[in-house]
Amino acid sequence: MSGSGNIHHENDQEDLIKDEFKENTANSSSWFSLIKISLVFSSIWGLFFCKINYISLTLELLDFILCKQSFGKYLVGIKWSLNCGGDSMLKFDITAEDDMPSPSYSNIFWIGNSLVLILWILVVILSSIFQRWIYSSINALILILQLTNISIFLKGNSIAAKQSAEQVRSVLLGNVEAFEELPEQATLQSVSKSEETKSQEIKENTPEKSNDTQTDNTTAKDTEKPE
């Protein structure tokens, strides 16, 4: 009873963790979309009505930090951090294959970042044409942040794809090795069975031979007796 109770308790905990992960994923998707839409409107507003666009810079910094800490983890299963003491400057925390978000959430992440990146390229070009140098320099800083953000996640996505490919390859190799071991096990079993049958036949034949020798000896003794 205690063992079954522990199993049910572990299953309940796993269900709670999955439900919490799904809820966080939905919330992250909503906040991500809201920030990206706000960036679009703030860039258009700043291009026509504002000389210095601090709102867009603040939103982009917030988006950069949240993508690093939360949005990347819950939308594409990738979280990164700086690794000062290691060989690489970046350290990626990749979610397991079973806990990966659905493709719809990952599409929201990649499409949103790509559209905002294209938008900021256009804004920087237009602000340079209008010779609004302070505004264009701030937009260039926002564009650099957006480029850095999407390039880091592209690198993490390639690492995650390599890891999943290696896992699939290891599983396939394990299945192939197990399939190759089956005929060998069958032959070993057949050889062992044949050896067992031979040993049994030898055991069965040995008493008959001893009996035959005993009967031969008795007949020989009888013939040697004088009449």
N, C-alpha and C positions, 0 to 999 in steps of 0.2 A: 504493500500500500504506500509506504514512504517513497519507494522508487518511482511509482506512477505519479505521485504527487509532485515530486521534483521535476519530472518530465513535463507535466502540465504547467508548472510554474515557469520553466525555461521557455516553453512555447508562448506563454502569455507575455513574457518579457520581449521575446523576438517580435511578436505582433505589435507591441507598444512601440518598439524602436522603429519598425517599418512604418507605422502610422505617423509617428513623429517626423520621420524623414520625408514622407509624402507631403505632410503639412508644410514643412520648411521649404520643400521644393516649390510648392504652389505659391507660398508667400514670396519667395525669392524671385520667381517669375513675374509676379505682379509688380514688385518694387523695381526690378530691372527694367521692365517696360515703361514704368512711370518715369524713371530717371532719364531713359533714352528719349522719350517724347518731350520731356522738359528741356533736354539739351537741344532738340530740334527747334522748339519755339524760342528758346533763349538766343540761339544763334541767329535766327531770322530777325528777332527783335533788336539784337545788338547791331546787326548789319545795317539797319535802316534808321534806328532811333537812338542809339547809344554810342558814345565815343569810346568808353572803356567798359568792357564786358566782364565785370567781376562775377556776375551770376553764373555765366557759363563755366568760368574757371573753377568756381566752387563746386558746381555740379559735376564737372569732370574729375576733380580730385576725389569727391565722394564716390563716384562711379568706379574709379581706379581702385580705391581701398576696398570697397564692397565686392568688386569682382575678385580681388585677391583673397579676401577672407571668406566670403559667403557665396556669392553668385556662381563662381566657377565650380565650387564643390557641389552645390545642389542642382545646377543646370547641366554641367558637362562632366562632373565627377573628378575635377582637377582643382587642386589647391596648391599654391606655390608660396615659397618664402625665400628670403636671402640666406645663403649658406656661406658665411664668411670663412669658416675654418676648413671647408672641404675643397676638393679639386674643382668643382663647378660652383659658380656664384649663385645658382638657383637650385633649390631643393623642391621637388614635386611630391605631393601627397596624392596618389591616384586611388580612387575608390575601386573596390573589388568589382569584378565583372557581374556578379549577381545583384549588386546594389547600385548599378549604374542607372542614371535617370533615363526616362523614355526619350526616344529621338525627337519628339515634339518640343521638349524643353531645350534640348541641345540646338535644335534649329532656331529657336527664339534667340538663344545666346549668340550664335554665329551670325545670323542675319541682322540682329540689332547692332552688333559691333561693326559689321561691315558697312551698313547703311550710314551710321554715324561717322565712320571714318571717311567715307566718300563725301558726306556733307561738309565736314571740316576742311577737306581739301578744297572744295568749291568756295567755302567762306574765306579761306586764306587767299585764294587767287583773286576773289572779288575785292577783298579789303586792300590788297596790294594795288589793284587797278584803280581804286578810288583814292589811293595814296593816304590811307589812314594808318600810319605806321605804328602808332602805339597799339591800336586795336588789332592790327595784323600780327604784331609780335606776341600779343596775348593769345591770339588764335593759333599761332604757330606752336606756342607752348602746349596748348590743349591738344593740337594735332600730334605732337611728339608723345604726349601721355597716352593718347589713343593708339598710336602705332606700337608703342612699347607694350601696352596691355594685350593687344591682339597677337603680337609676335610671340610673347611669352606663352600664351595659351595655345598657340599653334605648335610650339615646341613641346609643350606638355602633352598635347593631343597625339603627336607623333610618337612620343615615348610610350603613351598608353596603348597605342595601336601595336607597337612592337611587343609589348608585354603580353597583350592578348593573343597575338600571333604565336609567340613562344609557348604560351599555355596550351593553345590548340595543337601545336606541333607535338608537345610532350604527351598530350593525351592520345593523339593518333599513334605516336611511336609506342606508347604503352600498350595500346590495343593490338598493334601489329606484333609486338613481342609476345603478348599473351596468345595470339592466334598461332604464332609459330611454335610456341611451347606445347600446344595441344597435341600435335602428331607425335612429338618426342615422348610426351607422357604416355600416349596410347601405346607406342612401341615398347616403352619400358614396362608398362603393365602387362602387355602380351608376353614379353620375354620372361618376366617374373612368373606369370601364370604357367608358361610352358616348363620352366625350371621346376616349379612346384609339382606339376603333374609327373615330370620325369622322376623326381625324388620319391613321390608316392609310389610310382610303378616299381622303382628299385626296392623300396621297402617291402612292397607286397611280394616281389619275386624272391627275395632273399630267404624267407622261411621255407618256401617250397624247395629251394635248392638244398637247404640244410636237411630237410626231411628226406629228399631223394638220396643224399649221401649216406644218411643213417640207414635207410633201407638197403642200399647197396652193400654197406659194411656188414649188416646182419646176414644177408644172403651169402656173402663171401665166407663168413664164419661158419654158417651152416654147411656149406659145401666142403669146408676143410675138415669137419669132424669125421673120425674114422667110423666105419660101419661095424 
